[in-house]
Structure formats: C-alpha cells, structure tokens
C-alpha cells in the first residue's frame, strides 16, 4: 500500500470540512451496516434477504433505512420485478462500484492493524 507524503498530509490537515473528500466519503458510508452492504453488493446484485443473511444481525428496519439512503445517494439501484410475489433486487450503480477501491484500502489497513486481543 502506498504511503502518504508530507504534501498530501498537509492537504489533508488543511482541507475545509465542507469540501473534504474524506468527509464526503464518510457521509456516504455512514456507519457499519452501510459499508458492509456496499461490500456485499460488490459481488453482484442481491435480494433483501440475501443481504440480511450475509450481514447477520441488522434489524429489517435498519437494513431498509440503509438501503434507502444508498439508493437516494445513487450508490445502488432498487429494481422491483413484476412478479407475484414481487421480487426486489439491489445492485450497485457505477458510482457505487467506484467505492471498491475505498473498501479495498480499508481491507488492507484492517489486515495490517489487527484488533488487540482484548477487543476481539
């Protein structure tokens, strides 16, 4: 993984909060579940139940709220198929897929900096 040089560090330290790319990214990836939803959809379109099963413990309300937020931000699409019962499929948009590099950087960092034993 690339290290950040002094010029980049200075830029990060002086970035205006309203224009800071880090803040905008954190606004999109607001919270644990949102980031994990994007991670799951990077492997392809999924239905609500598939996403929930992959994540394990979010309530249906929490998952619905996060999916709506991501849809509102054009990170994913929600497609309702005209079937009985209706089939709803969630998929990342091109905008959402572009977050793969962000999640990859998080993966690398997490692997290089494991939690201390008392926090596992």
N, C-alpha and C positions, 0 to 999 in steps of 0.2 A: 504494500500500500504506500502511496506517495505521502511524503511528509510536507507540511505546510511551512513555507519560508517566512522570513521576517516581514516582507511586504504584504503577504496575504494575511498574516496575523494582525498587522497594523490596520488593514482594510476591515477585518472582522471586528476589531476593537472600536473602530470609528463609525461603523455602519449605523445609519439612522434606523430606529426601530420600525418606522413605517415603511421603509424601503428595503429592509434587511431580508435577503433571501432565506436565511435560516428561520426567521420568524414566520415568513410566509409558508415555508415547508412544514413547520410545526403546527401552523394553523390548519393545514390540510390533513396532516397525520395526527390529529388531535386525540391523544390517548392510546392506550394499549390496544384496545379492540380494533380501532380504525387501522392501525398499522398492520395488525395481523390479518384483517380482512383483505387488504391490498396484497399481502404476502400470499394468501390462499388463492386469490384470483389471478396472480401472475402465472399460475399453472394452467389456466383456462377458465372458461365460463362455468358457473356453478349455480345450483338452486339454493334457496334459503336453508333448507335442512342440511345440505352438504356443507355449507359454510359453518353452520352452527355446530355440526358434529365434529368438524375439523378443529374448531376453536375450543370446544369442550364446555366451558362454563358461562358464557354470556347469556343473560336472560333474553327472551324473544323481543322484549321492548328495547333493550339496549342495542341488540343487533339491528333491529328495524331502524332505530334512530341513527345509528352509524351509517347504515346503507343509504338512507335518505340524504344524509349530509354529503356523502361521497357522490351521490347522484347529482345533487344540487351544485356541487363544485366541478361537475363534468369529469370526475375521476372514473366513474363507472356508468354503465347503462343498465336499465331495468327493462327487460323485454317480457311482455305478457303474451303468451301464445294462446290463441283462441281455441281452447280445448276444454273438455269437461272431465275432471275439474281443471281450472286454469293452471297453466304451468308458467312460472315466473323464473327467468334466468338472469343472473347478474354477470356482467363481463366488464373488464377494464376497457376504457377508451384509450386512444393513443396517448392522451395526456396522462392517464393513469399508469399505462405501461412504462412511461418515461420515469416513473418512480423506482423502477427496478434497480437503477444504479445507487439510489439512496439506500434502499433496503440492503443491497449487497454490501455497501460500506458499513452499515450497521451490523451486518452478519460478521464481517471480518473483525470489526472492533470488538464485538461481543466474544468472538472466539479467542482473541488475543488478550482479553481482560476478563477472565472468569470471575464470578462472584466469590467472595471469601466463603469458606466452609460454613460459617455461622449464618449466612444469608441464603443458603441453598435449600 
